[in-house]
Amino acid sequence: MIIFLGILGALLFINGILLVFSVNGAKESLLKPVNRFTETKVTKLLPSENSSSKLKKAV
C-alpha cells in the first residue's frame, strides 16, 4: 500500500509541475499579438478556381 501511495504521490507531483508550466505558457501566448487570417493571402485550392490549371474536367 505504501508503494502505491508513493507512486501516486510522485505522479500527482509531476502532474502539478506540468500544470504550472502549461498555465505559464498559455499566459504568455495570450499576451502576444494575434495574426489575423484575413490579412494573409489565401491560395486557391480548387482547380476550377485556378485559371492556369492543366487538369481536364472529368466526364
C-alpha positions, 0 to 999 in steps of 0.5 A, a space after each residue: 500500500 505504501 508503494 502505491 501511495 508513493 507512486 501516486 504521490 510522485 505522479 500527482 507531483 509531476 502532474 502539478 509541475 506540468 500544470 504550472 508550466 502549461 498555465 505559464 505558457 498559455 499566459 504568455 501566448 495570450 499576451 502576444 499579438 494575434 495574426 489575423 487570417 484575413 490579412 494573409 493571402 489565401 491560395 486557391 485550392 480548387 482547380 476550377 478556381 485556378 485559371 492556369 490549371 492543366 487538369 481536364 474536367 472529368 466526364 
